[in-house]
Amino acid sequence: MADNKPLVLDVDGTFLKTDILYECFWAGLGQNPRETLKAVFAFATDPPRLKRRLAEFVTLRTDLLPTNPDMLALAQETAAQGREVVLASASDFEIVTQLAQNYKLSDTVFASDGEINLKGEAKAKALVAAYGEEGFHYAGNDRSDREIWKHADGVIMVGDLPAIDQSLTASGKNIAKYSGGWKVKQLIRALRPHQWVKNVLLFLPMLAAHDFRLHTLLLVLLGIAAFSAAASSIYIVNDLLDLEADRLHPKKKNRPFASGAVPIKIGMVAFVVLALIALGIGAFLGGGFLLVIVVYMLLSLAYSLKLKRMRWVDIATLASLYTLRVVAGAEASHVEASVFMLIFIFPVFIALGCVKRLTELTLATSDERLPGRGYGRADRDDLLNVAGIGIAGALVIFFLYSFSEQAVALYPTRWLLWVALVPLAWWLIRMVRLGYQGKQDYDPIVFAMSDKRGLGIIMLTLSLMFYAAGLWQQWFALLMQ
């Protein structure tokens, strides 16, 4: 190989661990959803025009796009030797040019121009016209790159393409291989299975009604499975909409989609599959549960697209999403959810929503507003005040509930409900304090499920309520038989 021949790098999946077209689509949904969807519907069968249209109104931070470290190192090493390093991509010319400038690569760029989709044979013709037959080395990762490799002097293959590898080797090409692709465990991480613990909220109606039958338990478990699938599908959408904000975050930048560990396309397929699973189970559990899960998914999408950027509206939405889980538990188990319980838990979740934002602000590295959110550190005191109002409201409603007909019927020893207010208040105040001090996880419900002291306080509260209901006495009598 001649040392002066240029190194030509494919972009999507080779130099970058992502795809610019999908990056533009999701950035567009966040910045201008109406124009983005209009562009997709208008040019779905015309890739170059779609790429050009998206590039016209989408602002994409190409300097934040995740690079393949092996390819970046190869580009820098090659440039240090005095050889030209050129980007050649089927993505739009303007964006590829911007990317080349970010990394101080050659001003010569090969890319789609709104008329020609520079992929496969079209890219091969352009490169041969510029550098001649076998006048360049080419790095790619896709089956369509085979057409370019046929005309390249040096073949650099990212990922595993065994059939093409064999064919090129048989034709006498020298192949340098680099790792690529994605791993299933990274996709599972993107589903955030640890967040499924929040779906224990579906058990609340069953616990409140003291309905511990196996049939009821199985129905609630099915409901939890449906909500877990629904939640994971929305987490994927949320992560895809938040790619830029996550890449600016000290921890979230390592998320599977933000870091490029899982391709955006795979995430989109996973979203569809999970949404269908959630809706399928929902239909099995009945119209009421299906309606709740549809409302949950639509509200979650609205939250991801717009509401999470609106001060206070985002916290009210978070509280509503938590409350919907409780309503779903009632629909799945066919246990009536007390109006008092729903009125009680909403201010609790308002307080916990404030805790979530307090934690983020305390752990933030600057005084600027959180990326993609409407809060800055100056809002901490306001959030603390709203959390306090939520706690006070919840405790008052719990106290009033103790005088309701349902409480009279379920709790013979009602004064113990008033005693249970003490550990309940303790737990809520402690959660707010830990959030204000930045000693929590970014999600208060997930933190609560792993916080041993907090779980002990919750167990104490439940024990007092069970004793007030006479359940401990019943269970002890059964054990003694």
C-alpha positions as CSV (number, residue, x, y, z in Angstrom):
1,M,0.0,0.0,0.0
2,A,1.2,3.5,-0.9
3,D,1.6,5.6,2.2
4,N,0.3,8.7,0.5
5,K,-3.1,7.3,-0.4
6,P,-6.0,9.0,1.5
7,L,-7.9,7.2,4.3
8,V,-11.6,7.4,3.6
9,L,-13.9,6.8,6.5
10,D,-17.6,5.9,6.3
11,V,-19.5,7.9,9.0
12,D,-22.6,6.0,10.2
13,G,-21.5,3.0,12.2
14,T,-17.9,3.4,11.3
15,F,-16.4,6.8,12.4
16,L,-19.5,7.3,14.5
17,K,-21.2,4.8,16.8
18,T,-24.5,6.2,15.6
19,D,-26.5,7.1,12.5
20,I,-26.9,10.7,11.5
21,L,-30.3,10.3,9.9
22,Y,-31.8,8.8,13.0
23,E,-30.0,11.4,15.1
24,C,-31.7,14.1,13.0
25,F,-35.1,12.5,13.3
26,W,-35.1,12.3,17.1
27,A,-33.5,15.7,17.5
28,G,-36.2,17.0,15.1
29,L,-38.9,15.4,17.2
30,G,-37.6,17.3,20.2
31,Q,-37.1,20.6,18.5
32,N,-39.8,20.8,15.9
33,P,-42.0,17.7,15.9
34,R,-44.5,19.0,13.3
35,E,-41.9,19.8,10.6
36,T,-40.1,16.5,11.4
37,L,-43.2,14.4,10.9
38,K,-44.2,16.3,7.8
39,A,-40.7,15.7,6.3
40,V,-40.9,12.0,7.1
41,F,-44.3,11.6,5.5
42,A,-43.4,13.7,2.5
43,F,-40.0,12.1,1.7
44,A,-40.1,8.6,3.3
45,T,-39.3,7.0,-0.1
46,D,-36.7,9.7,-1.1
47,P,-33.8,9.3,1.4
48,P,-31.6,12.1,0.0
49,R,-34.4,14.7,0.1
50,L,-35.4,13.6,3.6
51,K,-31.9,14.0,4.8
52,R,-31.6,17.4,3.3
53,R,-34.9,18.6,4.6
54,L,-34.1,17.5,8.2
55,A,-30.7,19.1,7.9
56,E,-32.4,22.4,7.0
57,F,-34.3,22.9,10.3
58,V,-32.7,20.5,12.8
59,T,-29.8,21.7,14.9
60,L,-27.5,18.8,15.6
61,R,-24.5,19.0,17.9
62,T,-22.1,16.9,15.8
63,D,-19.3,17.5,18.3
64,L,-21.3,15.5,20.8
65,L,-22.0,12.5,18.6
66,P,-20.3,9.3,19.9
67,T,-17.3,8.3,17.9
68,N,-15.8,4.9,17.4
69,P,-12.6,5.2,19.5
70,D,-10.6,2.8,17.2
71,M,-11.6,4.8,14.1
72,L,-10.9,8.1,15.8
73,A,-7.5,6.9,16.8
74,L,-6.8,5.6,13.3
75,A,-7.9,8.9,11.8
76,Q,-5.6,10.9,14.1
77,E,-2.7,8.5,13.5
78,T,-3.1,8.7,9.8
79,A,-3.4,12.5,9.8
80,A,-0.2,12.7,11.9
81,Q,1.6,10.9,9.1
82,G,0.6,13.6,6.7
83,R,-2.0,11.6,4.9
84,E,-5.5,12.9,4.0
85,V,-8.4,11.7,6.1
86,V,-11.7,12.0,4.3
87,L,-15.3,11.4,5.4
88,A,-17.6,9.7,2.9
89,S,-21.2,9.2,4.0
90,A,-24.8,8.7,2.8
91,S,-25.7,11.3,5.3
92,D,-26.3,14.9,4.3
93,F,-23.4,17.0,3.0
94,E,-23.8,19.9,5.4
95,I,-23.8,17.7,8.6
96,V,-20.9,15.6,7.4
97,T,-18.9,18.7,6.6
98,Q,-19.6,20.0,10.1
99,L,-18.5,16.7,11.6
100,A,-15.2,16.8,9.6
101,Q,-14.6,20.3,10.8
102,N,-15.1,19.3,14.4
103,Y,-12.3,16.7,14.2
104,K,-10.1,18.8,11.8
105,L,-10.3,16.2,9.0
106,S,-10.0,17.0,5.3
107,D,-12.1,19.7,3.8
108,T,-12.9,17.3,1.0
109,V,-16.2,15.5,2.0
110,F,-18.3,13.0,0.1
111,A,-22.0,12.9,1.1
112,S,-25.6,13.0,0.0
113,D,-26.7,16.3,-1.6
114,G,-30.4,16.1,-1.6
115,E,-30.5,14.5,-5.1
116,I,-28.0,11.6,-4.9
117,N,-28.0,9.1,-1.9
118,L,-24.2,8.5,-1.7
119,K,-24.3,4.9,-0.7
120,G,-22.9,1.7,-2.1
121,E,-22.3,1.9,-5.8
122,A,-22.9,5.7,-5.9
123,K,-20.2,6.3,-3.3
124,A,-17.8,3.9,-5.0
125,K,-18.1,5.9,-8.3
126,A,-17.5,9.2,-6.5
127,L,-14.4,7.9,-4.8
128,V,-12.9,6.3,-7.9
129,A,-13.6,9.5,-9.9
130,A,-11.7,11.4,-7.2
131,Y,-8.8,9.1,-6.4
132,G,-8.7,6.5,-9.1
133,E,-9.0,2.7,-9.0
134,E,-7.4,1.4,-5.7
135,G,-6.3,5.0,-5.0
136,F,-7.6,5.1,-1.4
137,H,-8.1,3.0,1.7
138,Y,-11.7,2.7,2.9
139,A,-13.2,1.9,6.3
140,G,-16.8,0.8,6.5
141,N,-19.2,-1.4,8.5
142,D,-22.2,-2.3,6.2
143,R,-22.9,-4.7,3.4
144,S,-23.4,-1.8,1.1
145,D,-19.7,-0.9,1.6
146,R,-18.7,-4.0,-0.3
147,E,-19.1,-2.0,-3.5
148,I,-16.5,0.5,-2.3
149,W,-14.1,-2.1,-0.9
150,K,-13.9,-3.7,-4.4
151,H,-12.3,-0.5,-5.6
152,A,-10.2,0.3,-2.5
153,D,-6.5,-0.5,-2.0
154,G,-6.9,-1.1,1.7
155,V,-10.0,-2.6,3.3
156,I,-10.8,-1.6,6.9
157,M,-13.8,-3.5,8.2
158,V,-15.7,-2.5,11.4
159,G,-17.8,-5.3,12.8
160,D,-18.4,-8.9,11.7
161,L,-19.3,-9.4,8.0
162,P,-18.1,-13.0,7.4
163,A,-19.5,-13.5,3.9
164,I,-18.0,-10.2,2.6
165,D,-14.8,-10.9,4.5
166,Q,-14.4,-14.3,2.7
167,S,-15.2,-12.8,-0.7
168,L,-12.8,-9.9,-0.4
169,T,-10.0,-12.2,0.9
170,A,-10.5,-14.5,-2.1
171,S,-10.1,-11.6,-4.4
172,G,-6.7,-10.8,-2.8
173,K,-7.7,-7.8,-0.6
174,N,-5.8,-7.1,2.6
175,I,-8.3,-6.7,5.4
176,A,-7.8,-4.9,8.7
177,K,-10.6,-5.8,11.2
178,Y,-12.0,-3.7,14.1
179,S,-14.7,-4.6,16.6
180,G,-18.1,-3.2,16.1
181,G,-21.8,-4.0,16.6
182,W,-23.8,-3.9,19.8
183,K,-24.6,-6.3,22.7
184,V,-28.0,-7.4,24.0
185,K,-27.0,-6.6,27.6
186,Q,-26.7,-3.0,26.6
187,L,-30.2,-3.0,25.2
188,I,-31.5,-4.6,28.4
189,R,-29.7,-1.8,30.3
190,A,-31.6,0.7,28.0
191,L,-34.9,-0.8,29.2
192,R,-34.0,0.2,32.8
193,P,-35.3,-3.0,34.5
194,H,-34.3,-1.5,37.8
195,Q,-37.1,1.1,37.2
196,W,-39.7,-1.7,37.1
197,V,-39.6,-1.6,40.9
198,K,-41.8,1.5,40.7
199,N,-44.6,-0.7,39.5
200,V,-45.0,-2.1,43.0
201,L,-47.5,0.8,43.3
202,L,-50.0,-1.4,41.5
203,F,-50.2,-3.4,44.7
204,L,-51.6,-0.5,46.7
205,P,-55.3,-1.0,46.0
206,M,-54.9,-4.7,46.8
207,L,-53.2,-3.8,50.1
208,A,-55.6,-1.0,50.9
209,A,-58.6,-3.4,50.4
210,H,-56.9,-6.2,52.3
211,D,-57.5,-8.5,49.4
212,F,-54.7,-11.1,49.5
213,R,-56.3,-13.8,47.4
214,L,-53.9,-15.6,44.9
215,H,-56.2,-14.8,42.0
216,T,-55.9,-11.1,42.8
217,L,-52.2,-11.3,43.2
218,L,-51.8,-13.0,39.8
219,L,-53.9,-10.3,38.1
220,V,-51.8,-7.6,39.7
221,L,-48.6,-9.3,38.6
222,L,-49.8,-9.4,35.0
223,G,-50.6,-5.7,35.3
224,I,-47.0,-5.1,36.6
225,A,-45.7,-7.0,33.6
226,A,-47.7,-4.8,31.2
227,F,-46.6,-1.6,33.0
228,S,-43.0,-2.7,33.0
229,A,-43.1,-3.2,29.2
230,A,-45.0,0.1,28.7
231,A,-42.5,2.0,31.0
232,S,-39.5,0.5,29.2
233,S,-40.9,1.5,25.8
234,I,-41.3,5.1,27.0
235,Y,-37.8,5.1,28.6
236,I,-36.4,4.3,25.1
237,V,-38.4,7.2,23.6
238,N,-37.3,9.5,26.4
239,D,-33.6,8.5,25.9
240,L,-33.8,9.0,22.2
241,L,-35.4,12.5,22.6
242,D,-32.8,13.4,25.2
243,L,-29.7,12.3,23.3
244,E,-28.1,15.8,23.4
245,A,-29.1,16.6,27.0
246,D,-27.8,13.2,28.1
247,R,-24.4,13.7,26.3
248,L,-24.0,16.9,28.3
249,H,-24.7,15.2,31.6
250,P,-21.8,13.7,33.6
251,K,-23.5,10.4,34.2
252,K,-26.3,10.1,31.6
253,K,-23.8,10.4,28.8
254,N,-23.0,6.7,29.3
255,R,-26.5,5.6,28.6
256,P,-26.7,3.0,25.8
257,F,-28.2,5.3,23.1
258,A,-26.3,8.5,24.1
259,S,-23.0,6.6,24.1
260,G,-23.7,4.7,20.9
261,A,-23.5,1.3,22.6
262,V,-26.9,0.5,21.1
263,P,-28.0,1.7,17.6
264,I,-31.0,4.1,17.5
265,K,-32.7,1.8,15.0
266,I,-32.5,-1.1,17.4
267,G,-34.1,1.1,20.1
268,M,-36.9,2.0,17.7
269,V,-37.7,-1.7,17.1
270,A,-37.6,-2.4,20.8
271,F,-40.0,0.4,21.5
272,V,-42.6,-1.1,19.0
273,V,-42.2,-4.6,20.4
274,L,-42.6,-3.5,24.1
275,A,-45.5,-1.2,23.3
276,L,-47.3,-4.1,21.6
277,I,-46.6,-6.4,24.6
278,A,-48.0,-3.8,27.0
279,L,-51.1,-3.2,24.9
280,G,-51.7,-7.0,24.4
281,I,-51.6,-7.7,28.1
282,G,-53.7,-4.7,28.7
283,A,-56.4,-6.0,26.4
284,F,-56.3,-9.3,28.2
285,L,-56.9,-7.7,31.6
286,G,-59.9,-5.7,30.3
287,G,-61.0,-2.5,28.8
288,G,-60.5,-0.4,32.0
289,F,-56.9,-1.5,32.4
290,L,-56.2,-1.1,28.7
291,L,-57.5,2.5,28.8
292,V,-55.3,3.3,31.8
293,I,-52.2,2.0,30.1
294,V,-53.0,3.8,26.9
295,V,-53.4,7.1,28.9
296,Y,-50.2,6.3,30.7
297,M,-48.3,5.8,27.5
298,L,-49.7,8.9,25.8
299,L,-49.1,11.1,28.9
300,S,-45.5,9.7,29.1
301,L,-44.9,10.5,25.5
302,A,-46.3,14.1,26.0
303,Y,-44.0,14.3,29.0
304,S,-41.0,13.2,27.0
305,L,-41.8,15.5,24.0
306,K,-42.8,18.7,25.8
307,L,-44.1,18.6,29.4
308,K,-40.8,17.8,31.1
309,R,-39.4,21.1,29.9
310,M,-42.3,23.1,31.6
311,R,-41.7,24.2,35.2
312,W,-44.2,22.7,37.7
313,V,-46.2,21.1,34.9
314,D,-43.5,18.4,34.8
315,I,-43.9,17.6,38.5
316,A,-47.7,17.5,38.2
317,T,-47.2,15.1,35.3
318,L,-44.8,12.9,37.2
319,A,-47.3,12.7,40.1
320,S,-50.1,11.8,37.6
321,L,-48.0,9.0,36.1
322,Y,-47.3,7.6,39.5
323,T,-51.0,7.9,40.4
324,L,-52.0,6.1,37.2
325,R,-50.1,3.1,38.4
326,V,-52.3,2.9,41.4
327,V,-55.4,3.2,39.3
328,A,-54.0,0.5,37.0
329,G,-53.6,-1.8,40.1
330,A,-57.3,-1.3,40.9
331,E,-58.3,-2.1,37.3
332,A,-56.1,-5.1,37.0
333,S,-57.2,-6.7,40.3
334,H,-60.9,-5.5,40.1
335,V,-60.5,-3.9,43.5
336,E,-62.1,-0.6,44.0
337,A,-59.6,2.2,44.5
338,S,-60.7,4.5,47.3
339,V,-61.2,8.1,46.3
340,F,-59.4,9.1,49.5
341,M,-56.4,6.9,48.6
342,L,-56.1,8.6,45.2
343,I,-56.4,12.0,46.7
344,F,-53.8,11.0,49.3
345,I,-51.2,9.6,47.0
346,F,-51.2,12.5,44.5
347,P,-49.7,15.1,46.9
348,V,-47.3,12.4,48.1
349,F,-46.1,12.0,44.5
350,I,-46.0,15.8,44.1
351,A,-43.5,15.8,47.0
352,L,-41.5,13.0,45.4
353,G,-41.5,14.8,42.1
354,C,-39.9,17.8,43.8
355,V,-37.4,15.4,45.4
356,K,-36.4,14.2,42.0
357,R,-35.7,17.7,40.8
358,L,-34.0,18.7,44.1
359,T,-31.6,15.8,43.7
360,E,-30.8,16.7,40.1
361,L,-30.1,20.3,41.0
362,T,-28.0,19.5,44.0
363,L,-25.9,17.1,42.0
364,A,-25.6,19.5,39.0
365,T,-22.1,20.8,38.3
366,S,-23.2,24.4,37.5
367,D,-25.8,27.0,38.3
368,E,-27.2,26.9,34.8
369,R,-30.6,25.4,34.1
370,L,-30.7,21.6,33.9
371,P,-30.3,20.5,30.2
372,G,-33.8,19.8,28.8
373,R,-35.5,21.0,32.1
374,G,-36.9,24.3,33.4
375,Y,-35.1,24.4,36.7
376,G,-31.8,25.9,38.0
377,R,-30.3,25.9,41.4
378,A,-32.1,29.1,42.3
379,D,-35.4,27.0,42.3
380,R,-34.3,24.7,45.1
381,D,-36.1,26.6,47.8
382,D,-39.3,26.8,45.8
383,L,-39.1,23.1,45.2
384,L,-38.6,22.5,48.9
385,N,-41.7,24.6,49.7
386,V,-43.9,22.7,47.2
387,A,-42.6,19.4,48.6
388,G,-43.6,20.6,52.1
389,I,-47.1,21.6,50.9
390,G,-47.4,18.1,49.3
391,I,-46.4,16.4,52.6
392,A,-48.8,18.5,54.7
393,G,-51.6,17.9,52.2
394,A,-51.0,14.1,52.2
395,L,-51.0,13.9,56.0
396,V,-54.2,15.9,56.4
397,I,-56.0,13.7,53.8
398,F,-54.7,10.5,55.5
399,F,-56.1,11.9,58.8
400,L,-59.5,12.7,57.2
401,Y,-59.6,9.2,55.7
402,S,-59.5,7.7,59.1
403,F,-63.0,9.1,59.7
404,S,-64.4,7.8,56.4
405,E,-66.9,4.9,56.1
406,Q,-64.3,2.7,54.5
407,A,-61.8,3.3,57.3
408,V,-64.4,2.6,59.9
409,A,-65.2,-0.7,58.1
410,L,-61.6,-1.8,57.5
411,Y,-59.9,-0.6,60.7
412,P,-61.5,-1.5,64.0
413,T,-58.7,0.1,66.0
414,R,-58.6,3.5,64.2
415,W,-56.4,5.3,66.6
416,L,-53.5,3.3,65.4
417,L,-54.0,5.0,62.0
418,W,-53.2,8.2,63.7
419,V,-50.1,6.7,65.2
420,A,-49.1,5.5,61.7
421,L,-49.0,9.2,60.7
422,V,-45.8,9.6,62.7
423,P,-43.6,7.2,60.7
424,L,-45.3,8.2,57.5
425,A,-44.4,11.9,58.1
426,W,-40.9,10.8,59.1
427,W,-40.4,8.9,55.8
428,L,-41.7,11.7,53.7
429,I,-39.6,14.4,55.4
430,R,-36.6,12.2,55.3
431,M,-37.0,11.7,51.5
432,V,-37.2,15.4,51.0
433,R,-34.1,16.1,53.2
434,L,-32.0,13.4,51.4
435,G,-33.0,14.9,48.0
436,Y,-32.2,18.4,49.1
437,Q,-28.8,17.2,50.3
438,G,-28.2,15.2,47.0
439,K,-28.0,11.9,48.8
440,Q,-30.5,10.1,46.6
441,D,-30.7,8.4,43.3
442,Y,-32.1,10.4,40.5
443,D,-35.5,8.6,40.9
444,P,-36.9,8.8,44.4
445,I,-39.1,5.6,44.0
446,V,-36.1,3.5,42.9
447,F,-34.1,5.0,45.7
448,A,-36.9,4.2,48.2
449,M,-36.9,0.5,47.2
450,S,-33.2,0.2,48.0
451,D,-33.0,2.4,51.1
452,K,-32.9,0.0,54.1
453,R,-33.8,2.6,56.7
454,G,-36.6,4.0,54.6
455,L,-38.0,0.5,54.0
456,G,-37.9,-0.1,57.7
457,I,-40.0,3.1,58.3
458,I,-42.4,2.0,55.6
459,M,-42.7,-1.5,57.1
460,L,-43.4,0.2,60.5
461,T,-46.2,2.3,58.9
462,L,-47.8,-0.8,57.2
463,S,-47.5,-2.9,60.4
464,L,-49.4,-0.3,62.4
465,M,-52.1,-0.1,59.7
466,F,-52.3,-3.9,59.5
467,Y,-52.6,-4.1,63.3
468,A,-55.3,-1.4,63.2
469,A,-57.2,-3.6,60.7
470,G,-56.8,-6.7,62.9
471,L,-54.8,-8.5,60.2
472,W,-51.9,-9.4,62.4
473,Q,-54.3,-11.0,64.9
474,Q,-55.9,-13.0,62.1
475,W,-52.6,-14.2,60.7
476,F,-51.2,-15.1,64.1
477,A,-54.4,-17.1,64.8
478,L,-53.9,-19.0,61.5
479,L,-50.3,-19.8,62.4
480,M,-51.4,-21.2,65.8
481,Q,-53.9,-23.6,64.3
